[in-house]
Amino acid sequence: MNALDLHVHRWEPATGADAPTLLLLHGTGGDENDLMPLARLVSPKAAVLSVRGNVTEQGMPRFFRRLSEGVFDLEDLRQRTAELGEFLDAAARRYGFSADRLYALGFSNGANIAASLLLSQPSALAGGVLIRAMVPFEPDISPDLHGRSVLLSEGRTDPLIPAAHAERLAAILQAAGASVELVWQPGGHALAQGDITAASRWLSERASPAR
């Protein structure tokens, strides 16, 4: 099996010179089309690789299994994260992008597997915008995330992710050497205008590679 076939996906090339590549990772119940409008709002010229999760929960696509709300199947998470990394290697070869210009744009379940990818395969991403993310797992050994940048956008009244969980993820990433910005939105788990504004600003700062 070609590793590119591991995930149903959409690819759209960049329309601007030196634009980054966005890896779109949907939330539970989404698919490869779900975050395309968001991507065009926050980084209009970026290349886009949008991926569908391979797990279903009551008919809804996800990126990995969970045992209950907020309790992840860690073995499945490990396997699915490894598969996603393998897929990204194949996609980079096929579509001609570089991992050092690849930024995840993930929401909820998609943000969580992006965090898992950063913690288990640090070279797979340059960083990402993780919206409503929580700790996917506690690494036994801290990875080396120096040179990676992460924006965490969390909801102050999110009923699914206590503030301490979001702050713990920020601390884990920072301890590994990542440059982390944690921003808070006044709402709950749903995507908000503040997420769009923060993501657009953060990605615009990365629109051109460092010279």
N, C-alpha and C positions, 0 to 999 in steps of 0.2 A: 504493500500500500504506500502510495506517495504521501509523505507527511503533509503536503498541502491539502490533502483530502481529509485531514483529521477534523477540520471545522468547515461548516458552511460559512461563507464569508462574502463580503463585497470589497472591491478595491477601486479607488478613484485616485488617479495621480494628482500631484500638486499642480497648481496653476500659477505659482510664484517661485522665483528663484530662491534657493536656500530655505524654502519653507520646510517645517518639520513634518514628520509623519505621525498621525494620530492613530492609536489602537483603541477602537471603540469596544467597550465591554458593557453590555446591557445589564439591567437589573432583572429580577425574577419576573418571568412572563414576557420579557422583551425578545427581540431577535436582532438580526444584523441590520435591519432598517430603522430600529428604534431611536438610536442616538444620532443618526445622520443630520437631522435639522439642528441639533445642538452643536455638532461639530462645525457646521457652516456658520453658525452664529459666533462661535468663540474663536475660530481660526479659519477664515474663509478660503485662504489660499493653500492650506495644508493638504498633503496627501492623506488619504483616509483608508485604513484597513479595519473593517467592521466585522466582528466575529460573533457567531451564534454559539451559545453554550450547548454542550452535548448531553446534559442531564435534564430529565423532566420531572417535575413535581406536580402531580395532579394536572398533567398536560401542559404545564408551564415550563419553558426552557430556563435552565440555570446552568452555571458553570461547574458546580460541584454539589454533592448531596449534603443535606443537614439532617441531624437526628431530631431536632426540634428547633423552635425559634431561637436563634442565637447560639445553637449548639451544633458545631460542624462535625461531619464525618471526616476525621483528619486523614485517614488512609485514602479516602476518595479524593480529598483535597490535594494530597501529595501527588496522586496519579494524574489528576486532571491538570494540575499546574505543570507537571513534567510534559504532558501532551501539548499544552499550549506553548511551552518553550520550544518544543520540537517543531510545531507548526510555524512559529515565528521565524525560526532559522530557514525553513523552506520558503516561506513567503518573502523573506529578505532577498534570497537568491532569485526568486521568480520575478519579483516586482522592482528590485534594484534599490531598496532603501537600506540605510545603515542603522543598527541598533543604537548607536550613539546620538541619533536624531529621532528616536522613536519614543513618543510619550503616550502613556495610557490615558484615556479619558473614560473613567469607569463610574458607574452608578450602583450603589448598594451591593448586590451580589457580585457585579462586575468589578466594583472598586475593591472588594475583598480578595478576589483572585488576582487583581493587579498587585495588591499588597503582598500576597503570597508569592507571586513571581519575583518581586523585588527582594524578598527575604530569602528565597531559595535559589534564584538565578540572577544575581545582581547585574550581570552583563547583558541581560536580555532587554533592558529598558534604560533610557536616559533619565526616566522619572515619570511623573504623571500627575494628573488631576484626579483625585480620589474623592468622590462625592458620597457622603454618608457611609464611610468605611469604618470598620472595626478591626480588632486584632484577629487575623486569620488563624495564627498559631504563635506560640512563644518559641523562638528559635533556641536550640541548645547552645549554639555558638553564633555569636553576632556576625552577620555577613559584613563585607566591606562595601559600603555604599558611598564612599567618597566620590565626589563628582556627580552624584545623582541629586536631583531636585524633586521635591514632592509638595503639592498643594493639597491639603486636607480641608474640605468644606463640609462642616457638620451642622446639624440642627440643634439649637438650644433646647427645644421641646420635643426632640425625637423620642417616641415611645419605645423604639426598638434598640437604640444605641445610647446607653447612659454616657454622659459627658466624660466620666472617668475612663471609659473604654476607648473613646476617641483620643483622649489625652495620652493614654498608655501606648497606642499605636504611634503617635507622634514621638513619644519618648524612645520607643524601640528603634524607629527609623533614624532619629537624631544620634542615638548612641552608636549606631552602625556607621555614622559619618555622613548621612544624607543632609542636604539643606532642606529643612522642613518649614513650611508656613501653614499654620493652623488658623483657619478663619471660621467664625460662627455666624450662622444665619438664624434669624429670629423664629423660624418655623420648625416643623417637625421633619418627617422622613421624606416628604415630597420635594422634588426639584423646585427651586425657587429662583426668582430673578437675581437674587444676590449671588447664587452659584454661577450663573451665566456671566455676571459682571466680573466676579473674581477670576473665573477661568479665562475669560477673554484678556484681562489685564495680565495675568500670569503667563499665558501662552504668547502674548505679543512681545513680552520680554525675551522670549526664546525663538522669535521668528527668524533671526539670523544667527548663525553659529558664531561663537567667540573667535576673534581674530588673534 
